[in-house]
């Protein structure tokens, strides 16, 4: 691969996105790779806030599963639909989510955990 081919790959990035159905959540990263977690394996939902904003992503939804997981930037296409779906989880802590959205420092907010 020559220099121009390598350089052009930099500009052919896929937009970040997240999609879900009744089976799983799939995040597509800028490099085209994917991360996923099945709903039945979902163990915890957190929000990670960083002090990197406002000029770069500073809020991430982290879906941790017993098998797999994904970190979804707040600006990813489909993220607001995912938030609505996550808020429907039984016992989802909306106050923790609100606190995370207002945080401007490095912090982790646990919004939901699967009951044992």
The first five atom37 places (N, CA, C, CB, O) and aatype in JSON, in Angstrom:
{
  "aatype": [20, 20, 20, 20, 20, 20, 20, 20, 20, 20, 20, 20, 20, 20, 20, 20, 20, 20, 20, 20, 20, 20, 20, 20, 20, 20, 20, 20, 20, 20, 20, 20, 20, 20, 20, 20, 20, 20, 20, 20, 20, 20, 20, 20, 20, 20, 20, 20, 20, 20, 20, 20, 20, 20, 20, 20, 20, 20, 20, 20, 20, 20, 20, 20, 20, 20, 20, 20, 20, 20, 20, 20, 20, 20, 20, 20, 20, 20, 20, 20, 20, 20, 20, 20, 20, 20, 20, 20, 20, 20, 20, 20, 20, 20, 20, 20, 20, 20, 20, 20, 20, 20, 20, 20, 20, 20, 20, 20, 20, 20, 20, 20, 20, 20, 20, 20],
  "atom_mask": [
    [1, 1, 1, 1, 1],
    [1, 1, 1, 1, 1],
    [1, 1, 1, 1, 1],
    [1, 1, 1, 1, 1],
    [1, 1, 1, 1, 1],
    [1, 1, 1, 1, 1],
    [1, 1, 1, 1, 1],
    [1, 1, 1, 1, 1],
    [1, 1, 1, 1, 1],
    [1, 1, 1, 1, 1],
    [1, 1, 1, 1, 1],
    [1, 1, 1, 1, 1],
    [1, 1, 1, 1, 1],
    [1, 1, 1, 1, 1],
    [1, 1, 1, 1, 1],
    [1, 1, 1, 1, 1],
    [1, 1, 1, 1, 1],
    [1, 1, 1, 1, 1],
    [1, 1, 1, 1, 1],
    [1, 1, 1, 1, 1],
    [1, 1, 1, 1, 1],
    [1, 1, 1, 1, 1],
    [1, 1, 1, 1, 1],
    [1, 1, 1, 1, 1],
    [1, 1, 1, 1, 1],
    [1, 1, 1, 1, 1],
    [1, 1, 1, 1, 1],
    [1, 1, 1, 1, 1],
    [1, 1, 1, 1, 1],
    [1, 1, 1, 1, 1],
    [1, 1, 1, 1, 1],
    [1, 1, 1, 1, 1],
    [1, 1, 1, 1, 1],
    [1, 1, 1, 1, 1],
    [1, 1, 1, 1, 1],
    [1, 1, 1, 1, 1],
    [1, 1, 1, 1, 1],
    [1, 1, 1, 1, 1],
    [1, 1, 1, 1, 1],
    [1, 1, 1, 1, 1],
    [1, 1, 1, 1, 1],
    [1, 1, 1, 1, 1],
    [1, 1, 1, 1, 1],
    [1, 1, 1, 1, 1],
    [1, 1, 1, 1, 1],
    [1, 1, 1, 1, 1],
    [1, 1, 1, 1, 1],
    [1, 1, 1, 1, 1],
    [1, 1, 1, 1, 1],
    [1, 1, 1, 1, 1],
    [1, 1, 1, 1, 1],
    [1, 1, 1, 1, 1],
    [1, 1, 1, 1, 1],
    [1, 1, 1, 1, 1],
    [1, 1, 1, 1, 1],
    [1, 1, 1, 1, 1],
    [1, 1, 1, 1, 1],
    [1, 1, 1, 1, 1],
    [1, 1, 1, 1, 1],
    [1, 1, 1, 1, 1],
    [1, 1, 1, 1, 1],
    [1, 1, 1, 1, 1],
    [1, 1, 1, 1, 1],
    [1, 1, 1, 1, 1],
    [1, 1, 1, 1, 1],
    [1, 1, 1, 1, 1],
    [1, 1, 1, 1, 1],
    [1, 1, 1, 1, 1],
    [1, 1, 1, 1, 1],
    [1, 1, 1, 1, 1],
    [1, 1, 1, 1, 1],
    [1, 1, 1, 1, 1],
    [1, 1, 1, 1, 1],
    [1, 1, 1, 1, 1],
    [1, 1, 1, 1, 1],
    [1, 1, 1, 1, 1],
    [1, 1, 1, 1, 1],
    [1, 1, 1, 1, 1],
    [1, 1, 1, 1, 1],
    [1, 1, 1, 1, 1],
    [1, 1, 1, 1, 1],
    [1, 1, 1, 1, 1],
    [1, 1, 1, 1, 1],
    [1, 1, 1, 1, 1],
    [1, 1, 1, 1, 1],
    [1, 1, 1, 1, 1],
    [1, 1, 1, 1, 1],
    [1, 1, 1, 1, 1],
    [1, 1, 1, 1, 1],
    [1, 1, 1, 1, 1],
    [1, 1, 1, 1, 1],
    [1, 1, 1, 1, 1],
    [1, 1, 1, 1, 1],
    [1, 1, 1, 1, 1],
    [1, 1, 1, 1, 1],
    [1, 1, 1, 1, 1],
    [1, 1, 1, 1, 1],
    [1, 1, 1, 1, 1],
    [1, 1, 1, 1, 1],
    [1, 1, 1, 1, 1],
    [1, 1, 1, 1, 1],
    [1, 1, 1, 1, 1],
    [1, 1, 1, 1, 1],
    [1, 1, 1, 1, 1],
    [1, 1, 1, 1, 1],
    [1, 1, 1, 1, 1],
    [1, 1, 1, 1, 1],
    [1, 1, 1, 1, 1],
    [1, 1, 1, 1, 1],
    [1, 1, 1, 1, 1],
    [1, 1, 1, 1, 1],
    [1, 1, 1, 1, 1],
    [1, 1, 1, 1, 1],
    [1, 1, 1, 1, 1],
    [1, 1, 1, 1, 1],
    [1, 1, 1, 1, 1]
  ],
  "atom_positions": [
    [[0.86, -1.17, 0.0], [0.0, 0.0, 0.0], [0.91, 1.24, 0.0], [-0.98, 0.0, 1.24], [1.79, 1.37, 0.84]],
    [[0.67, 2.13, -0.93], [1.5, 3.33, -1.0], [0.99, 4.41, -0.04], [1.53, 3.86, -2.44], [-0.05, 4.26, 0.6]],
    [[1.74, 5.49, 0.03], [1.42, 6.57, 0.96], [0.02, 7.14, 0.73], [2.45, 7.67, 0.83], [-0.71, 7.36, 1.69]],
    [[-0.35, 7.39, -0.51], [-1.67, 7.98, -0.79], [-2.8, 7.05, -0.38], [-1.8, 8.32, -2.27], [-3.83, 7.52, 0.11]],
    [[-2.63, 5.75, -0.58], [-3.67, 4.82, -0.16], [-3.83, 4.81, 1.36], [-3.35, 3.41, -0.67], [-4.95, 4.8, 1.87]],
    [[-2.71, 4.82, 2.06], [-2.79, 4.86, 3.52], [-3.4, 6.17, 3.99], [-1.39, 4.68, 4.14], [-4.21, 6.18, 4.91]],
    [[-3.02, 7.27, 3.38], [-3.52, 8.58, 3.75], [-5.02, 8.69, 3.48], [-2.77, 9.67, 2.99], [-5.76, 9.25, 4.29]],
    [[-5.48, 8.15, 2.37], [-6.9, 8.25, 2.03], [-7.76, 7.42, 2.97], [-7.12, 7.8, 0.59], [-8.93, 7.75, 3.19]],
    [[-7.21, 6.36, 3.53], [-7.97, 5.55, 4.5], [-8.35, 6.38, 5.71], [-7.15, 4.34, 4.95], [-9.4, 6.15, 6.32]],
    [[-7.52, 7.35, 6.06], [-7.79, 8.22, 7.2], [-9.11, 8.98, 7.0], [-6.63, 9.2, 7.42], [-9.84, 9.21, 7.96]],
    [[-9.39, 9.35, 5.78], [-10.59, 10.15, 5.5], [-11.82, 9.31, 5.19], [-10.32, 11.07, 4.35], [-12.92, 9.85, 5.06]],
    [[-11.66, 8.02, 5.06], [-12.79, 7.14, 4.75], [-13.34, 6.49, 6.01], [-12.38, 6.06, 3.74], [-13.71, 5.32, 6.0]],
    [[-13.39, 7.24, 7.06], [-13.87, 6.69, 8.32], [-15.39, 6.61, 8.32], [-13.38, 7.53, 9.49], [-16.09, 7.44, 7.75]],
    [[-15.87, 5.6, 8.98], [-17.3, 5.39, 9.14], [-17.78, 6.26, 10.29], [-17.63, 3.88, 9.38], [-17.09, 6.35, 11.31]],
    [[-18.94, 6.9, 10.17], [-19.45, 7.68, 11.3], [-19.72, 6.76, 12.49], [-20.73, 8.45, 10.9], [-20.15, 5.62, 12.31]],
    [[-19.47, 7.26, 13.69], [-19.79, 6.48, 14.88], [-21.3, 6.33, 14.97], [-19.21, 7.14, 16.17], [-22.04, 7.28, 14.73]],
    [[-21.74, 5.14, 15.33], [-23.18, 4.93, 15.47], [-23.44, 3.79, 16.44], [-23.83, 4.64, 14.11], [-22.54, 3.01, 16.77]],
    [[-24.68, 3.71, 16.87], [-25.12, 2.6, 17.7], [-26.51, 2.2, 17.21], [-25.14, 2.97, 19.23], [-27.34, 3.05, 16.88]],
    [[-26.73, 0.91, 17.16], [-28.03, 0.37, 16.76], [-28.37, -0.77, 17.7], [-28.03, -0.11, 15.26], [-27.48, -1.4, 18.28]],
    [[-29.65, -1.03, 17.85], [-30.06, -2.13, 18.71], [-31.37, -2.7, 18.21], [-30.2, -1.66, 20.18], [-32.12, -2.06, 17.48]],
    [[-31.61, -3.93, 18.62], [-32.88, -4.59, 18.35], [-33.25, -5.35, 19.62], [-32.79, -5.56, 17.09], [-32.72, -5.05, 20.69]],
    [[-34.15, -6.3, 19.52], [-34.58, -7.04, 20.71], [-33.5, -7.98, 21.23], [-35.83, -7.82, 20.41], [-33.59, -8.46, 22.36]],
    [[-32.48, -8.25, 20.41], [-31.44, -9.2, 20.78], [-30.18, -8.54, 21.34], [-31.07, -10.03, 19.59], [-29.63, -9.01, 22.34]],
    [[-29.72, -7.45, 20.71], [-28.42, -6.9, 21.11], [-28.27, -5.43, 20.76], [-27.32, -7.67, 20.47], [-29.09, -4.84, 20.06]],
    [[-27.17, -4.86, 21.28], [-26.75, -3.5, 20.99], [-25.41, -3.59, 20.26], [-26.64, -2.63, 22.31], [-24.52, -4.32, 20.69]],
    [[-25.27, -2.85, 19.16], [-24.03, -2.87, 18.38], [-23.57, -1.44, 18.16], [-24.23, -3.6, 17.01], [-24.3, -0.6, 17.64]],
    [[-22.33, -1.17, 18.58], [-21.72, 0.13, 18.34], [-20.71, -0.01, 17.2], [-21.03, 0.69, 19.63], [-19.89, -0.93, 17.21]],
    [[-20.78, 0.88, 16.23], [-19.8, 0.91, 15.14], [-18.85, 2.08, 15.4], [-20.51, 1.05, 13.73], [-19.27, 3.23, 15.52]],
    [[-17.56, 1.75, 15.5], [-16.55, 2.77, 15.76], [-16.17, 3.47, 14.47], [-15.3, 2.14, 16.42], [-16.56, 3.04, 13.39]],
    [[-15.41, 4.56, 14.59], [-14.98, 5.33, 13.42], [-14.15, 4.49, 12.44], [-14.17, 6.53, 13.86], [-14.17, 4.74, 11.24]],
    [[-13.43, 3.5, 12.96], [-12.59, 2.68, 12.09], [-13.37, 1.53, 11.45], [-11.42, 2.13, 12.87], [-12.79, 0.7, 10.75]],
    [[-14.68, 1.47, 11.69], [-15.52, 0.44, 11.09], [-15.66, -0.82, 11.94], [-14.97, 0.07, 9.77], [-16.51, -1.66, 11.65]],
    [[-14.84, -0.96, 12.97], [-14.95, -2.11, 13.87], [-16.21, -1.97, 14.71], [-13.7, -2.22, 14.78], [-16.73, -0.86, 14.88]],
    [[-16.7, -3.08, 15.23], [-17.91, -3.05, 16.05], [-17.66, -3.63, 17.44], [-19.04, -3.81, 15.36], [-16.76, -4.44, 17.64]],
    [[-18.48, -3.19, 18.37], [-18.53, -3.73, 19.73], [-19.99, -4.05, 19.98], [-17.94, -2.7, 20.81], [-20.87, -3.35, 19.48]],
    [[-20.26, -5.1, 20.73], [-21.67, -5.44, 20.96], [-21.87, -6.14, 22.3], [-22.19, -6.33, 19.84], [-20.93, -6.66, 22.91]],
    [[-23.12, -6.13, 22.72], [-23.53, -6.85, 23.91], [-24.97, -7.3, 23.69], [-23.39, -5.97, 25.21], [-25.8, -6.54, 23.2]],
    [[-25.25, -8.54, 24.05], [-26.62, -9.05, 24.0], [-27.38, -8.56, 25.23], [-26.64, -10.6, 23.91], [-26.81, -8.49, 26.32]],
    [[-28.65, -8.24, 25.06], [-29.45, -7.76, 26.18], [-29.47, -8.78, 27.32], [-30.88, -7.47, 25.72], [-29.4, -8.39, 28.48]],
    [[-29.55, -10.08, 27.0], [-29.62, -11.1, 28.06], [-28.32, -11.16, 28.86], [-29.92, -12.47, 27.46], [-28.32, -11.65, 29.99]],
    [[-27.22, -10.68, 28.3], [-25.93, -10.68, 28.98], [-25.62, -9.35, 29.67], [-24.83, -10.99, 28.0], [-24.63, -9.25, 30.39]],
    [[-26.45, -8.33, 29.47], [-26.19, -7.01, 30.03], [-26.2, -7.08, 31.55], [-27.23, -5.99, 29.52], [-27.18, -7.53, 32.15]],
    [[-25.12, -6.63, 32.18], [-24.99, -6.68, 33.64], [-24.99, -5.3, 34.27], [-23.72, -7.41, 34.01], [-25.46, -5.14, 35.4]],
    [[-24.48, -4.28, 33.55], [-24.36, -2.94, 34.13], [-24.38, -1.89, 33.03], [-23.06, -2.82, 34.97], [-23.85, -2.09, 31.94]],
    [[-25.0, -0.76, 33.35], [-24.99, 0.41, 32.47], [-24.42, 1.57, 33.29], [-26.43, 0.75, 31.91], [-24.94, 1.93, 34.34]],
    [[-23.35, 2.15, 32.77], [-22.71, 3.3, 33.43], [-22.6, 4.44, 32.44], [-21.31, 2.91, 34.0], [-22.69, 4.26, 31.23]],
    [[-22.39, 5.62, 32.99], [-22.04, 6.78, 32.18], [-20.69, 7.26, 32.68], [-23.15, 7.93, 32.27], [-20.51, 7.51, 33.88]],
    [[-19.75, 7.38, 31.77], [-18.42, 7.91, 32.08], [-18.38, 9.34, 31.58], [-17.28, 7.03, 31.43], [-18.61, 9.61, 30.4]],
    [[-18.09, 10.26, 32.47], [-17.9, 11.67, 32.11], [-16.42, 11.97, 32.21], [-18.75, 12.63, 33.03], [-15.74, 11.49, 33.12]],
    [[-15.91, 12.76, 31.29], [-14.51, 13.16, 31.33], [-14.42, 14.68, 31.28], [-13.71, 12.53, 30.15], [-15.4, 15.37, 31.02]],
    [[-13.25, 15.18, 31.53], [-13.02, 16.62, 31.48], [-12.52, 17.06, 30.11], [-12.03, 17.03, 32.56], [-12.0, 18.17, 29.97]],
    [[-12.66, 16.2, 29.09], [-12.14, 16.48, 27.75], [-12.97, 17.46, 26.94], [-12.02, 15.21, 26.99], [-12.47, 18.03, 25.97]],
    [[-14.24, 17.69, 27.32], [-15.11, 18.56, 26.54], [-14.7, 20.01, 26.65], [-16.54, 18.41, 26.99], [-13.8, 20.31, 27.43]],
    [[-15.29, 20.9, 25.93], [-16.39, 20.67, 25.01], [-15.97, 20.38, 23.58], [-17.28, 21.86, 25.01], [-16.84, 20.18, 22.73]],
    [[-14.67, 20.33, 23.28], [-14.24, 20.17, 21.89], [-14.01, 18.73, 21.49], [-12.99, 20.95, 21.66], [-13.69, 18.46, 20.33]],
    [[-14.17, 17.79, 22.41], [-14.07, 16.37, 22.06], [-15.1, 15.61, 22.89], [-12.63, 15.82, 22.3], [-15.66, 16.15, 23.85]],
    [[-15.33, 14.36, 22.53], [-16.31, 13.55, 23.26], [-15.92, 13.49, 24.72], [-16.39, 12.11, 22.66], [-14.77, 13.23, 25.07]],
    [[-16.89, 13.74, 25.58], [-16.6, 13.72, 27.0], [-17.63, 12.95, 27.82], [-16.49, 15.11, 27.51], [-17.55, 12.93, 29.05]],
    [[-18.6, 12.32, 27.16], [-19.6, 11.5, 27.84], [-19.78, 10.21, 27.05], [-20.96, 12.27, 27.99], [-19.98, 10.23, 25.83]],
    [[-19.72, 9.08, 27.76], [-19.83, 7.76, 27.13], [-20.8, 6.89, 27.92], [-18.46, 7.08, 27.02], [-20.73, 6.83, 29.14]],
    [[-21.7, 6.22, 27.21], [-22.53, 5.18, 27.81], [-21.72, 3.89, 27.75], [-23.92, 5.03, 27.06], [-21.23, 3.52, 26.69]],
    [[-21.58, 3.23, 28.88], [-20.8, 1.99, 28.92], [-21.76, 0.86, 29.27], [-19.62, 2.07, 29.95], [-22.34, 0.84, 30.35]],
    [[-21.91, -0.08, 28.34], [-22.76, -1.24, 28.55], [-21.85, -2.43, 28.77], [-23.73, -1.47, 27.33], [-21.16, -2.87, 27.86]],
    [[-21.86, -2.95, 29.99], [-21.01, -4.07, 30.36], [-21.85, -5.34, 30.41], [-20.3, -3.82, 31.71], [-22.9, -5.37, 31.06]],
    [[-21.38, -6.36, 29.74], [-22.08, -7.62, 29.75], [-21.23, -8.73, 30.33], [-22.53, -7.98, 28.37], [-20.02, -8.58, 30.48]],
    [[-21.87, -9.84, 30.64], [-21.11, -11.01, 31.08], [-20.32, -11.56, 29.9], [-22.05, -12.09, 31.66], [-19.3, -12.23, 30.09]],
    [[-20.79, -11.28, 28.71], [-20.09, -11.62, 27.46], [-20.2, -10.4, 26.56], [-20.71, -12.91, 26.77], [-21.27, -10.11, 26.03]],
    [[-19.12, -9.69, 26.39], [-19.13, -8.52, 25.51], [-19.49, -7.24, 26.22], [-20.08, -8.74, 24.37], [-19.73, -7.22, 27.43]],
    [[-19.52, -6.19, 25.45], [-19.84, -4.88, 25.97], [-19.52, -3.83, 24.94], [-19.08, -4.61, 27.28], [-18.93, -4.13, 23.9]],
    [[-19.9, -2.6, 25.22], [-19.58, -1.51, 24.3], [-19.6, -0.18, 25.03], [-20.55, -1.5, 23.11], [-20.31, -0.01, 26.03]],
    [[-18.82, 0.75, 24.51], [-18.77, 2.12, 25.01], [-19.28, 3.01, 23.9], [-17.32, 2.53, 25.48], [-18.69, 3.07, 22.82]],
    [[-20.36, 3.72, 24.16], [-21.03, 4.52, 23.14], [-20.85, 6.0, 23.44], [-22.52, 4.16, 23.05], [-21.36, 6.48, 24.45]],
    [[-20.15, 6.73, 22.58], [-20.02, 8.18, 22.79], [-21.39, 8.85, 22.68], [-19.04, 8.79, 21.76], [-22.24, 8.43, 21.89]],
    [[-21.6, 9.86, 23.48], [-22.89, 10.57, 23.49], [-23.25, 11.09, 22.1], [-22.85, 11.72, 24.48], [-24.43, 11.15, 21.76]],
    [[-22.26, 11.47, 21.3], [-22.53, 12.03, 19.99], [-22.74, 11.01, 18.89], [-21.42, 12.91, 19.61], [-22.99, 11.39, 17.74]],
    [[-22.66, 9.73, 19.18], [-22.84, 8.71, 18.16], [-24.28, 8.71, 17.65], [-22.47, 7.32, 18.7], [-25.22, 8.87, 18.43]],
    [[-24.44, 8.53, 16.35], [-25.78, 8.44, 15.77], [-26.54, 7.29, 16.44], [-25.71, 8.23, 14.23], [-26.02, 6.18, 16.56]],
    [[-27.74, 7.56, 16.87], [-28.58, 6.54, 17.52], [-28.46, 6.5, 19.03], [-28.23, 5.2, 16.97], [-29.18, 5.74, 19.68]],
    [[-27.57, 7.31, 19.6], [-27.35, 7.24, 21.05], [-28.57, 7.71, 21.85], [-26.13, 8.07, 21.44], [-28.85, 7.16, 22.91]],
    [[-29.29, 8.71, 21.36], [-30.45, 9.18, 22.13], [-31.57, 8.13, 22.12], [-30.97, 10.51, 21.55], [-32.29, 8.0, 23.11]],
    [[-31.7, 7.38, 21.04], [-32.68, 6.27, 21.03], [-32.26, 5.19, 22.01], [-32.82, 5.67, 19.61], [-33.1, 4.6, 22.69]],
    [[-30.96, 4.94, 22.09], [-30.46, 3.95, 23.04], [-30.74, 4.39, 24.47], [-28.96, 3.72, 22.84], [-31.13, 3.57, 25.3]],
    [[-30.54, 5.66, 24.77], [-30.82, 6.16, 26.12], [-32.27, 5.91, 26.48], [-30.5, 7.68, 26.22], [-32.56, 5.45, 27.58]],
    [[-33.17, 6.19, 25.57], [-34.6, 5.94, 25.83], [-34.85, 4.47, 26.13], [-35.45, 6.38, 24.62], [-35.61, 4.15, 27.04]],
    [[-34.21, 3.59, 25.37], [-34.37, 2.14, 25.6], [-33.77, 1.74, 26.95], [-33.7, 1.33, 24.46], [-34.36, 0.93, 27.67]],
    [[-32.61, 2.29, 27.29], [-31.98, 1.96, 28.57], [-32.82, 2.44, 29.75], [-30.58, 2.57, 28.64], [-32.89, 1.77, 30.78]],
    [[-33.45, 3.6, 29.6], [-34.28, 4.13, 30.68], [-35.49, 3.24, 30.96], [-34.75, 5.53, 30.33], [-36.12, 3.36, 32.02]],
    [[-35.83, 2.35, 30.04], [-36.94, 1.42, 30.24], [-36.51, 0.18, 31.04], [-37.51, 0.99, 28.89], [-37.35, -0.64, 31.41]],
    [[-35.2, 0.04, 31.3], [-34.75, -1.09, 32.12], [-35.3, -0.94, 33.53], [-33.18, -1.17, 32.14], [-35.3, 0.17, 34.08]],
    [[-35.77, -2.03, 34.13], [-36.35, -1.92, 35.48], [-35.29, -1.44, 36.49], [-36.93, -3.27, 35.92], [-34.23, -2.05, 36.62]],
    [[-35.6, -0.36, 37.18], [-34.68, 0.16, 38.19], [-33.62, 1.1, 37.65], [-34.03, -0.96, 38.87], [-32.69, 1.46, 38.38]],
    [[-33.73, 1.51, 36.38], [-32.75, 2.46, 35.83], [-32.75, 3.73, 36.67], [-33.07, 2.79, 34.33], [-33.8, 4.29, 36.96]],
    [[-31.56, 4.18, 37.07], [-31.41, 5.34, 37.94], [-31.27, 6.61, 37.09], [-30.18, 5.17, 38.87], [-30.18, 6.98, 36.67]],
    [[-32.4, 7.26, 36.84], [-32.4, 8.48, 36.04], [-31.65, 9.62, 36.71], [-33.81, 8.9, 35.74], [-31.07, 10.47, 36.02]],
    [[-31.66, 9.67, 38.04], [-30.95, 10.74, 38.73], [-29.44, 10.6, 38.51], [-31.27, 10.73, 40.24], [-28.76, 11.61, 38.32]],
    [[-28.92, 9.39, 38.53], [-27.49, 9.18, 38.24], [-27.18, 9.62, 36.81], [-27.1, 7.69, 38.45], [-26.14, 10.21, 36.55]],
    [[-28.1, 9.32, 35.88], [-27.91, 9.73, 34.49], [-27.89, 11.25, 34.37], [-29.03, 9.13, 33.6], [-27.04, 11.81, 33.68]],
    [[-28.81, 11.92, 35.04], [-28.87, 13.39, 35.02], [-27.59, 13.97, 35.61], [-30.11, 13.9, 35.8], [-27.02, 14.92, 35.07]],
    [[-27.15, 13.4, 36.72], [-25.91, 13.88, 37.35], [-24.72, 13.72, 36.41], [-25.65, 13.12, 38.66], [-23.86, 14.6, 36.35]],
    [[-24.67, 12.61, 35.68], [-23.58, 12.37, 34.73], [-23.6, 13.4, 33.61], [-23.68, 10.96, 34.14], [-22.54, 13.88, 33.19]],
    [[-24.77, 13.74, 33.13], [-24.88, 14.7, 32.03], [-24.43, 16.1, 32.44], [-26.32, 14.75, 31.52], [-24.02, 16.89, 31.59]],
    [[-24.51, 16.4, 33.71], [-24.1, 17.71, 34.19], [-22.67, 17.75, 34.72], [-25.03, 18.17, 35.25], [-22.21, 18.79, 35.18]],
    [[-21.98, 16.63, 34.65], [-20.63, 16.54, 35.21], [-19.58, 17.0, 34.19], [-20.33, 15.1, 35.65], [-19.64, 16.64, 33.02]],
    [[-18.63, 17.81, 34.65], [-17.58, 18.31, 33.76], [-16.2, 17.79, 34.17], [-17.58, 19.83, 33.75], [-15.18, 18.28, 33.68]],
    [[-16.18, 16.81, 35.08], [-14.9, 16.24, 35.51], [-14.91, 14.73, 35.24], [-14.64, 16.54, 37.02], [-15.91, 14.19, 34.78]],
    [[-13.82, 14.08, 35.54], [-13.71, 12.64, 35.32], [-14.49, 11.9, 36.41], [-12.21, 12.19, 35.31], [-14.15, 11.98, 37.59]],
    [[-15.53, 11.17, 36.02], [-16.35, 10.45, 36.98], [-17.12, 9.33, 36.29], [-17.33, 11.41, 37.69], [-17.35, 9.37, 35.08]],
    [[-17.51, 8.34, 37.08], [-18.31, 7.22, 36.58], [-19.61, 7.18, 37.39], [-17.53, 5.84, 36.69], [-19.59, 7.26, 38.62]],
    [[-20.72, 7.05, 36.69], [-22.04, 7.01, 37.3], [-22.72, 5.69, 36.91], [-22.91, 8.24, 36.88], [-22.94, 5.44, 35.72]],
    [[-23.04, 4.87, 37.88], [-23.72, 3.61, 37.58], [-25.21, 3.89, 37.55], [-23.38, 2.5, 38.64], [-25.79, 4.36, 38.54]],
    [[-25.83, 3.61, 36.41], [-27.25, 3.9, 36.21], [-28.14, 2.67, 36.34], [-27.46, 4.53, 34.86], [-29.34, 2.78, 36.6]],
    [[-27.55, 1.49, 36.14], [-28.35, 0.28, 36.23], [-27.44, -0.91, 36.42], [-29.22, 0.09, 34.96], [-26.36, -0.99, 35.84]],
    [[-27.88, -1.85, 37.26], [-27.2, -3.13, 37.42], [-28.25, -4.22, 37.46], [-26.31, -3.16, 38.72], [-29.32, -4.06, 38.05]],
    [[-27.94, -5.32, 36.82], [-28.86, -6.46, 36.84], [-28.96, -6.99, 38.26], [-28.39, -7.58, 35.87], [-27.95, -7.15, 38.94]],
    [[-30.18, -7.26, 38.69], [-30.38, -7.84, 40.01], [-29.8, -9.25, 40.03], [-31.89, -7.86, 40.36], [-29.87, -9.98, 39.05]],
    [[-29.21, -9.63, 41.18], [-28.62, -10.98, 41.25], [-29.66, -12.07, 41.14], [-27.86, -11.16, 42.55], [-29.32, -13.26, 41.18]]
  ]
}
